[in-house]
Amino acid sequence: MQQLKLAISGAQILFVAFGAMVLVPLLTGLNPAMALLGAGIGTLLFQLVTKRKVPIFLGSSFAFIAPIIYSIAEWGLPSTMFGLFAAGFMYFVFALLIKWRGLAAVNRLLPPVVIGPVIMVIGLSVAMVASQMAMGQAGGVQVVDYSQALLLSGFTFIVTVMVAVFGSKMMRLVPILIGVAAGYTAALFMGLVDITPILNAPWFAVPHFEIPQVNWHAALFMLPVAIAPAIEHIGGVMAIGKVTGKDYAKDPGLDKTLAGDGIGVCVAGLIGGPPVTTYGEVTGAVMLTKNSNPKIMTWAAVFAICMAFFGKFNAFLASIPLPVMGGVMILLFGTIASLGLKTVIDAKVDLMQPKNLVIVSAVLTTGVGGMVIKFGSMSFAGVGLCAILAIVLNMVLPKEAPNKILNEEV
């Protein structure tokens, strides 16, 4: 009976994480089955490294959406997978740094003025993709009638917002899932869904494993991208610690949790899935249900692995129309950018300080503007470029006092 209760709780955790987890591959062109498989295996490996002490579920990371889209267009999918595999090693770097110098060293290297604008770029750099999908466009080509697309994406957006703002506590944990379900239902009535592939798909299907191709350009491009989710991981561990009343930074230790997450990212890249990260939705579910037994995450991981081999379900995911995803993305990517802004506000970053103003301005302009810096055949762009730029500016620029004239006026 106890195991049955744990299994039901695990299924509930997967339900909470599911919408965001499969959204990343649907937006980037990766296989949703691999997202489920990667999340399941990644979570089990995380539990192995941390001796199953932390109630955390690892799901697809939104930080990699824009970099994956750019990398696939630049180097292809196999090279992108190698880049994502390499990105996992950034977690090991942070794990070693924390074990050697403590968390204070990471905070000095990556203060809020660096992390905040980088997170904003993660959301804003794909804003155009969200708008195009909401209008029924893919790669600049109109694939769904414009009027129908706007109607469908608008309806999906409104439902998602209503659930996020006015829904019950449990409903507010899964606004993406409810929004997509409502949008998909509306699309069925509008005749925009082809269910033939779902009917023809087998019940059991082994997902296609993507074999990585060694490409150091893609690896160097992806490595800096991992900085933001690695810091997000630390915040996620601290958050779940506050919910459960335990100090996971000491036991099993942030170095262990980062290493576990890093192994999950590496494995996801090797099999062809998106990188994984800690999920705030799951932390919210733990807080709401008051069930913090790490064994429920084991059950959630097992269920995720099983669903990866459910052929009809993966065919269903592939049938979701573009405008439905676009309607959810408008809210989702704006939310990511807002979290970056919140990071800056919570830390009370003084933008009257020339150093802070320069860092935030340079990161937002280069990130949203799509700047690419090339060294021969090597290129840096997007979140990775912004992260490097922010770190360098933070280390090089001197910390100055606010302008004396402004002080005198105040």
N, C-alpha and C positions, 0 to 999 in steps of 0.2 A: 504493500500500500504506500509506503514511504517513497519507493522508487517511482511509483505512478504519479504521485504528487510532484516529485522533482521533474519528471518527464513533461507533465502538463505545464509547469512553470518554465521549463526550457522552451517549449513550443511557443509560449507567450512572448518570451524574450526574442525569439526568431521573428515573430510577427511584428514586434516593435521595430526591429532593425531592418526588416525585409525591404521596405519601400526605398529607403536610402541606399541599401546595399546593391540592389539590382539597377538602380538609376544610373550609377556611374558607367557600367558597361554599355547600357543602352545609349548613353550620350556620346561615348567615345568609340563605339563600333566593336568593342570587345564582346566576348561570349558571356552572357549572363550566368550560364551554368558554371563557368570557371570562377565567377565572382563568388558563387555559393560554395564551390569546392575550396577555393582559396581561403574564404572566411572560416569555413569549418576546420580545415587542416591548420590554418594559422592560429586559431583559438586553442586548439588542442596542443600545439607546440608551445604556445605562450603559457599554458597551464603546466606543461612539463617543466619548462625553465623556472617558473615561479612556484613550483611544487603545489599548484592548485590552491593558492592562498588568496588570490585577488578575483573578485566577481566581475570580470571584464569580458566582453565579447568583441572580437575584432571584425570590423566590416569594411567595405570599400571606402577609400579615402577620396574626398572631394578635392583635396589639394592638388591631385595629379590630373584632373580632367583636362585643363588647358594644355599642360605639357604633353599629355598622351596624344591629344589631337594634333599638336604641332609636330611631335616626333614621328608619328605614323606618316604624316604628309611628307616629312623631310627624309626619313630613313627607312620607312616601312615597319610593319608589325613585328617581325622577328627581332630586328635591331632594337625596337622600342621595348620589347620584353627583356632584352639583356640590360637595357638602361634601367628598367624598373627593378630588376634583380640587383643591380649595382647600388641602387638607391638605398636598399636595406642596410648597407654597410655604414651609412651615415648614423644610423641608430647605435651601432657598436662604438662609433667614435664618441658619441655623447655619453654612452654607458661607461666607457673607459675614463672620460673626462670627469664624470661625476664620482666615479670610484677613486680617482686620483686626487682631485681637487675639491670635490663637493659640489653641491647645487649652485653655490654662490658664483663659481667660475662660469657656469652656463649663463646665469643672470647678467654677469658683466659683459660677456660676449654678445648676448642676444637680449638686450633690454627691450621694454615695451615700444620704444620709439623705432626699433628695428622690426620687431615681430608684427606690430599693429598694421603698418602700411603694407607689409608683405601679404598678410591675410586679406586685406582689402583688395589687393591686386588679384588674389586667387578668385575672388567673386566677380570682380569687375572685368577681368580679362576675357571672360566668356559671356559677357552680357549680350554681345552681338549675336552669338549662337542661339541664346535663349530667345531673343526677339525674332530671329529668322524662323526658328522652329514654331514659335507661336503664330507666325504668319503663314505657316505651311510650306516653308522653303527649306531645301537641303542643298548646301553648296551653291546658293544663289539661284537655284532652279525651283520653280513653283510646282510642287508635287501634289499639293492639296489645294482645292479651290480657295482663293483668298478669303472670300466672305465666310465660307463654312469654317475655314481654319480659325479666323478671328472669333467666331461665335463659340467654337468648341474650346479653344484655349482660354477665352474669357470666362466661360462657364467653369472650367477646371480650376482656374485661378480663384474665382469667387468661392467655390466650395472649399478649397484648401484654406483660404483666409478665414472663412467662417468657422471652420473646425478649429484652426489654430487659435482663434480669438475667443470664440463663444462655446467651444466643445467642452465636454466633461474632462476631468483630469486624464482619464485613460485615452480618450479620443485625441487629446492634445499631444499625446506621445506619437501618434501615427497620422498626422495630417497629410503627409505625402501619399501614404497608402490609400487613404480615404479619397483624396483628391483624384488620384489616378483611376481608382475604381469608379468614381462618379463620371469622370471624363470618358472612360472606356465604354460605360453603359450608354452615355449620350451618343458616342460615336457609332455604336451598334445601331441605334435608332436612326441615325443620319445616313446609314449605309456606307460608312467609311472604314469598316473593318472587314477583312477577308478571312473568314474562319476556315477556309479550305485547308491551309497548311496545318492548322491545329487538328482537324479531323484526320488528316493523312499521317500525322506524326506518330511514331511508336510510343507506347507507354514507357518502355525502358530504352534508353539510348546512352551510350558512352560518349561523353562530350569530347570535342576535338581538342587535343593538347597542342599548344603552339610551341614549337621548338625554337628557343632563343638563338639569335645569331650574334656572335661577338662583334660589337661595334663600340669602340672607345669614345667616339664622338657623342653617341647617344648616352653613354654612361656618364660622361663629364657634364652633359646637359641636365641629366636627371639628378645627380648627386646633390646639388644645392637645393633642389625642390623639396628634398626630404627634411630640410631644416624646420619648416613650419609645422608639419605633422609630428615631428619628433618633440617639439616644444608643446604641441597640442596634447601629445601623449602624457607628458609630465603633468599638465593641467588636469587631464582626465583621471589620472591616478590619484591626484590630490582631491579631486571632487568626490570620487567614490569612497575615499577615506573619510571624508566629512560625513557622508551618508551613513556609513557603517560604524563610525567611531573608532576606526583602526588606523594606525600609521603605517601604510604600505611603503612609504619612503624608507622606513627602517627595516621592515620585515615584509616581504623578501628583499626590499631595497630597490631604488629607482634604476640602478645599474642592471638588475635582473629583469625588471619589467621592460626596460628599453631593449635589452637583448632579445627578450621573447618576442616583442613586437617586430624587431628587425628581422628575426628569422622568418616570421610570418610574411613580411614584405618580400624577402628573397624567394621564398617558396611560391608565392603568388606570381612573381615574375617568371619563374621557371616553368610554370604550367600554363601560363597565358591569361592570367586574371589580373585585375587591378590591385594595386597595393592596399594593404589593410591598415586600419587605425582604430583607436578606441572610439566608442560611440556614446555621445551624451544622452541619446534617447534611452539607451540601456540603463545608464545611471539613473535617469528619471524613473524608469520602470522599477528598479530596485528600491528607490525611495518610496514609490507609491505602494508597492506590494509588501514592503518590509521583509522581503526574502532575499538575503544576501549570501546564501549558500553557493560557493563557487561551482558546486556540482550541477547546478541548473544551466551554467554556461557550457558544461560538457554536453549535456543533452541538446542544447541549442546548436552546438557545433555538429553533433551527430545528425540531427535533423537537416541541417544545411547541406551536409555531404550527401545525404540520401536524395534531397530534392535536386541536386545537380544531375542526377541520372534519370530524372522524370522528364521524358521526351516531350510529352504534350504540354507540360507546364512551360518549358522553355520556348516552345512554338507559340504559346499564348503571349509570352513576354515580347517576342519578336513582332507580334501583330499589333502592338499598341501604336496608334497613329502619332505622327510627329506633333501636331498641335496639342495633344494631351500632355506630352512631355514638356512642350514649350510653356504651357500654362503653369506647370509646377515649377519649372526652372526660373521663371521670372521672379517668383517669391524666394526660391532657394538660393540663387546666386546673390541676390540682394541681401539676404540674411547673412551669408558668409561675409560679405563686405561690411555689414553692420557689426559683426563680431570683432572685426579688425578695428573698427572705429571705437567700439566699447573698450578694447584693450588699451587704446591710447587715452581714453577719457578716465577709465578706472585708475590708471597709473598717474593721472594728473600731469601728463606730459606738457611742458610749457612751450608752446609754439612761438612765443616771443624770443625764445633762445634761438639765435641764428643757426646753431648746429642742428637742432631738432627740426627747424623749418626746412633746412636744406635736405635733410634725410627724407622727410615725408614727401616733399615736393618732387625730388628726383625719382623716388621709387614709384610714386603714382603716375608721373608723366611717362617714364620709360615702360612701366608695366602695362598701363591701359593703352598707351600709344603703340604698343607692339614693336618696340625697338629690338633690333637684332645686331649683335656685335660679332664679327667674324675675324678669326685668326687663321688665315689659310683656309683649310677645309673644315676647321673647327668653328662652331658657332654657339653663342650663348643668347638666350631669349627668355621672355616670359618671367615666371616666378623665380626660376633659377638665377637669371640675370639680376633681378631685383634684390634677391636675398644677398648675393655677393656684393652688390653695390651698397646696400644698406650697412652690411657688416664693415666694409672697407671705410665708408664715410664715418661711421661711428668710431672706428679706431683712429682714423687720421685727424679728423677735425677736433680742435680744442674745445673744451667746455667753457663757454663764456657766460659772464653775468648778463642779465637783461640790460638793455640800453639805459644808460644813466638818465638820459632826457626823459624816457618814459617813466622811470622811477620818480623823477622830480615832479612830473605832471600828475602822477597818482598821489 
